[in-house]
Amino acid sequence: MSEPRKDRPGFQRRFRSFRVRPKTIIINVVAWAIGLAWLVPFVGVAMTASRPLYQTSFGWWNLSPFTVTLNNFIAAWNYPGCPLSLGQRDSFFVALPATIMPMLIGALAGYGFARFQTRTRNFIFVAVVLFMAVPQMMVAVPVYNLMVKLGLISNLLSLILLHSAWGIPWIILFMRNFFRTLPTEVEEAARVDGASDFKIFYKIVLPMSLPAMAAIVVFQFMWVWNDFFFAQVLIQSPNWYLSTQCVPRLVGQFVRPFDLLSAGAILTMFVPIALYVVLQRFYIRGLVGWTIKG
């Protein structure tokens, strides 16, 4: 086969399509610069956590000498007084139920808002959305007083209930928007065959919503896992400290062990990052599912 001649129109069109525009170069340069600037602190934390303190005390960017060690992670995991091993355990005890319960409740409520017509539906939906705008600091004192009356201070159940209630409004909004993009023909056919509304939701709608559910799992789990404010307010016993409460307590009285702090931070953020990596494909589909119909 003869090679295409440069004077042919098809070759010229293809050549123009591959031409790099100055605007594209600028956008890529800015994007890479922002990405690298965002990545530098994480590189510093990783370098500090994986090297002895004497090698990073004058800056983690000093690469001579360079020794990789896991001693900092082991020391943070077994730190006396507030070991991250127990903190991670307690964080799991809170994050798992505080993710599953509001996801199921919010999905069911979101389906109701998306499919059923009532006179007060819009008013209730607006009220639910408005709860998302309430700052955490505004409810700290009422929540604390309520948990004192219920006897749930320094009890992980207080955080489970609080995070579940806090996550339901945004999950309802998210799932309601997602359900409105799903076709109703399958639901109508099932209803004609005698299926109840709950059976249609459980057997048909919920399996179709797995990408959106995966996005909810990532968001809700990450917010609950990374919470420090409510954990500090409600959990006052060292026996039930969460992972985010243990990391600041890795600071010594006279020496600032930045190596232990960095190792503790990496151990704490490893769990939500791993969850995101596992559910990334479904997470992205769930985010764009209610913005691109079909």
Protein Blocks (a to p, Z undefined) as FASTA:
>chain_A
ZZddfkbmklmmmmmmmpccfklmmmmmmmmmmmmmmmmmmmmmmmmmmpcfklmmnopk
lcbdcdddfklmmmmmmgghiacklmmmmmmmmmmmmmmmmmmmmmmmmmmmmmpccfkl
mmmmmmmmmmmmpcfklmmmmmmmmmmmnopghiaklmmmmmmmmmmmmmmmmmmmmmmm
pcfklmmmmmmnopafklmmmmmmmmmmmmmmmmmmmmmmmmmmmpmklmmmmmmcfklc
cfklmmmmmpcfkbccfklmmmmmmmmmmmmmmmmmmmmmmmmmmmmmmmmgZZ
